Every structure is written in C-alpha cells, then in structure tokens.
C-alpha cells in the first residue's frame, strides 16, 4: 500500500534502567553448559548481545508505554484532544483484559472520542500499527494517531535461567530456550498525522507485507517461557525477507543503494548480518542497538529509529527503510522520507 497524506510527526523511546550482561547469564548457567559441553561465550559470540535491560521490579508495560507516549506527544507539539486513535502494540500486556491500550489512554488523558485497542502480531505489531493508522489518516477518519509499545523481559529471562539450571535439562531443551536469553526491555511511541496538517513531518510513503504462516510453529512464547527452533526460524525468515524485498523493489522502488538508512527489527548479530548480506545492504547503513539492548520485540523498530534520529545521522530528504519479521511468520517493509 502507498500513502500520499500520512506523516510521522515524532518518535520517542525510553530505555530501561537496569543492565544484565550476557556474561552474568553465562556465569549462572555455567554448570549446565559445562555438563552439556556447550562452549563458553556462546551467548555473546552467537547473538552479539553483550547486555539487555530490565525495568524496576513490578513496573507494568502500560507505565513505560505511557511514558514514551508523553515524550512523543510533547515532541509532536499537538493538542492531545486532537488524537483520534491510540494503538498499543506490545507483546507484553498488563492483563489479558482490560486492554493495555485503555490503561495508556487513561494515563495520557486522551479524549473519550479517541479509539483505543491492543494490536498483536509478535515482533511486527508496531509496523502493522503504522499501516493501520496510516490507512485511517489517509481516508480522513482521523487527523492524528499515536502508537505505543512497552516491553519487559525480566520475567522470561529469570524464568529461563532458573529452568536451564535444572539437572534434567538436555542439550535440545537448552537450545530451544536459547533465544529467550536474547530478549530485552524498552518502550517507544510514535505520533502520526495528516501531512497537510503537519508540513514539517516525515512522509510515510507506504509499505509491503508478505506472510509465510506455514512456519507458525517455529516459535511459541508465553510470558515466562518461549520455545524456538532457532536455525529453522532463521532460514525461513531469510527466505521470507528476500521475497518481501522483491515486493518492496516493485512497489516502493527499493534498491540497496537507493535507501539511505535501514531500521531493522534486530534479533541478533546473526540475523542482522545475514539479512543485510542476502539483500546486498551495506551494514554502515544499519544503525545497530542489539549489542546493548538485545531483541526488544515490536518496540525494536521505533526504538532504533528514535536512537538513529537522536544520533544526528538522519538528514532531511533521506529515505529510511523499516524492516521487520515477526513470528508466525510475517514480514513488513515500509518507507519514511525523512
């Protein structure tokens, strides 16, 4: 799909305050790794993740999503009474019900006319949310929209470490739990609006999407336990990304040279480098945060975009490619004209 009157007014992030290094995790798992013959430094070497972040104990996803939302609204400079829809896209939720979105809606003091709901699609939900509100803005249903996301990985990381310390754990179980140790915490938000109302905004040119749901069983996660067939997921994801890239080339006119910056959903070093290598992307165009923050799920794309803007590397008129793959599998590639 392509848009003509949709722009990003602002993007913001909030970093979780507590760091846990991969070295610490490996120390806690040393007896299991030694017993199974798993080499030292596997987590750091394979994933490229040196540390990940945690929130304070007891912090809820809605709290940090709302904090990011406040930053994005202030940065956008719009009256919050004009916001027509709020979508929360986080994997992590406060409750099964009510929606996390309604809690954030209340925290932000948004008007009663502002529709709000949760949107879930694994690590792809935030970019899907951009598509959804983009359509609403393009059709004239709303003037402004806000997307929020708050992820917390403390519980699954601590539960996985405890599980893998058990004497009954075999090598297969260790490997299928490995990806859970790469997850990080963070929060992000984005305000979008009509381009004719926000001439200083950054046009959202459009996106392409592809599904490969024959791979829906390769990763299955709960709040405290995730099982991943890592190698199969990587191979299937790379195949899907190549096919989606072909659509982006056709619909959005993408080439590796034409895009100035690539904002990836960053799973790990292996995923990022293989993705770039397959598509012929110069890694210097990829702003990488996974070494210090891990895989932050659907918050990853907006956090990388926000940090890229903060770095001062973005210039007006540059083409920015947003790329994400979510368990299931689904893939989206979208473009902003900065």
N, C-alpha and C positions, 0 to 999 in steps of 0.2 A: 504494500500500500504506500501511496505517496501523499504528502500533505503540502498545502500551499499557505495556510494561515495559522500555523502552530509554532510556538517558540518556547524554548526553555528560558525562564526568567532568572532562575537561580538554582544552584545545587549546593548542599552543605553536608557536612559529616561530623560525627562525634566519635572520638577514639575512647575505647575502654581503658581504664587507668592501670590495671594490673597485668603484669607480664609473666608468662610462664614459658621458659625456654624448652626447646626440644631436648637439650642436654639434661634438663631436670627430669623430663618424662623418661628418657632412656635410662637414667640412674634408677628410677623407681621400677623399671621393667627389666633391669639387668639380670636378676636371677632367671626370669623366664627366657630372656633372649639367649643367655648362656646355655641353658638347658636344651633349647631348641636349635642351637647352632646358628642363630641369627647374628650377623656381624654387627659390631658396634658402629654407631653413627649412621645406621640405615635411614632413620627418620630424617636426619638433616641432609644427608647426601642425596637421597632419592627425591624428597619433596622440595628441597631447597628452603624449607621453612625453619628459620632459626628460633622464632618465638611466636606466640599468639597472645591475644589479650582476653582478660576477663573483667566483667563489671564487679562492683561490690556484691557481697552475698545478699540475696533477696531482691535485687533490682529486677524489675519486670520489663519485658520487651516494650510495652506501651510507654514507659517512663522515658527511655532513651530515644524511642521513635518521636515522641513529642518534643524532646529537647532538640533533636535535629530539625523537626518541623518548625520550631520557633526561629531557629537560625535561618532557615530557608525563607520563611515569610518576611523576616526583618531585612534580609538581603534583597529580596524581590521588591520591597518597598510598596506593596499593595495593601489595601484595606482588607483584612480577613473576612469582612462581611461580604466581599465580592466572590469568595471562593465557592464554587458550585459543587465540587466533589472532592472527597478525600478517600484515597485507597491505601490500605496497609498491605504490604506485600511480603511480610516476613514469614519465614518458615516457623520461627518461634512465636508462640502466642501466649498471652496471659492465661486464657481459659479456652476450653472448647466453645463455650458460649458465656457471656456475650462476645461479640467480635472485638478484637483488639482495636480495630478502627474506631469503634464508637467510644472507647476509652480515650484514644488520642484526640478524637473530635471534641470531646468534653474538655480535655486538658488544654487544647488550643483555643477554646472559646469560639469555635466556628458557629455560624448561624444555623438555625433549625432547617433552613432551606438547602443546606449543604448535604447532599447524599454521601453516605459513608458505608464502606464494607471492606472485608478482607478478600484478597485475591491470592490464591496459592498455585504455584507451578514450580516447586523446587527452587533451584538457583536462578531461574529465568523470570520469576514473577515481576521484578521491578521493571524490566524492559517490556514485558507484556502489559504492565500498567501504563507505561508511556504510550503504547499503541492504543489502549482502550480510551484513555482520556484525550489522546490526540484526535481520535475519531469524534468524540463528543464535542471538542472545541471546534473542529473543522465543520461539523454540522450545525454549529450555533446553539447547541444545547446548554453549554456553559461557557463563561468567559475565562475563568481561571480554575486550575485544579492543583491539588497537592498530593504527592506520593510520599509515603514514609515507610521506613523499614528499620526494625531493631532486632538484632541477632545476639543471642547469648549462648556460648559454647561451654560454659563452666560445667554444667551437669553432665553432658555427654562425655566430656574429656575425663572428668573424675570417675565416672561410672566405668568407662572403658579401661582406664588404668587399673581400677580395682578388679575388673573382670579378668584382665590379662595376667594378673598376679596369681591367679588360681593354679594349683598344681595339676589340674586336669586339662589345662589348655594345650592343644596340639598346634602344629605349625599351620595347618589350614585355617583354624579358628583365629590364630594370631594375624594371619594375612588378611582375612576378610574383615577384621576390625581395624586394620591399619589406617584406613582413610579417616576414621573418626578422630584420630590424633592430629589431623591437619587442620581441624576446624577452628575458626577464630570468632571473636565478638566485635561488633561495631554497629553504628547506626547512621542512617543517611536520609535525606529528604530532597525533594525537587519540586519547584513550582513551575507549572507550565501555563501558558495563556495564549490568547489570540495575538497574532503578530501585529495586526493593525492597532491593537491597544498597547503593545509593548515593542516599539520600534528598536529599542536597544537590546532586545532579547536575541537569543541564538536560535535560528530557524531549525526546526525538527523536520528534516526532509522526507523521512519515511523509513520503512523497514521491510524486511522479507523474513518469512518464517517457514521452517520445514519440520516435520515430525518423523520419528523413526521408533514408533511405540512397540515394535517387535522386541525392543530391548528394555521393556518396562520392568523386568525382574532383576536387572543387574545391580541395582542399589535400592535398598529398602531401609528406611530410617524411622526411629521413634525419638522421643525427647532424650532418652538415655541410652539408646543402643542403635547402631547403624551397621548393617552388613553390606559390604561392597565387593563385587567381583572386579577388582581394580583393573587388571590387564584387559579384560573383555570390554569394560566400560570405556577405557581409553581408546581402544581400537574402534569401537562403534562410534564414539564421539568424534574422532578424527574423520571418519568416513562421512558422517553427517555434516561436519563443518565444511568439508570440501564441496559437498552438494549445495549447501546453503550459500557458500561463496559464489558459486556459479549463478545462482539466482540474484545475488546482490550485484554481480557484474552486469547482468541483463537489465535489472530494474533500476538500480541506482547508479550504474556506470562505474562500479568499483574496479580499480586495479591496485596492486600493491603500491605502486608509485603515486597514484592519484590521491590517496588518503594520507593526511599529514600526521595524524596520531591515531593509534589503536588503543581502545579501552576494553580490555578483556575482563571477563569473569575469570579470576585467577585461582585455579585449583592448586597448582604446584608448579615447580620448575619444569618437570617432565611435560605436563600438559601445555604450559605456556610456550616452551621452546619447540615442541613438536607441532603445535598449532601454527606458529609463525613459520616454521620450516616448510611445512606442507603447502602453505599458501604463498610462500616467497616474500614474507613480510620481514623487513629489516627490524631486528629487535631493538634498535635505537629509537624506533617509533612507538615502542610499547613501554608505558610507564608502569613499573612493577612494584607492587607493595607486598606480595606474598611472603618475602623473607621475614618481614617484621610483623605481619598481621595474620598470616595463614589464609585459609579459604573462608571468607566471610559470607558465603551463600549469596542470596539475592541482593544483599547490601553491597556486594563487591563492586559491581559496575559503577553505581553512583559514588561510592567512596573513592575509587580510582579516579573518576572524572573530577571530583571535588579537589582531591590532592594534586591532580595534574594542573588544574586552574590555580591552585594555591602556589604551585612551584614557579609560576610565571612563564611557563613554556608555551601556553596557549596564546595564539595571536588572532586578531580579528580576521575573519575570512577563511580560516583554515578548516579543512574537512576532518571531522572526527568520526571514526568508525567505532560503534559499540557492538561488542560481540559476546554472546552468552550461550552456554549449553546447560540444560537442566536435566536432571534425572528423569527418565521416562521413555525415550529421550526426545527432547525438543531443542531446536536451535533458532535463535533470532540474531539478525544483523541489522543494525539501524545506523542512521547518519544524522549528525548535527553539523550545521555550518556555523562555526564559531564566529 
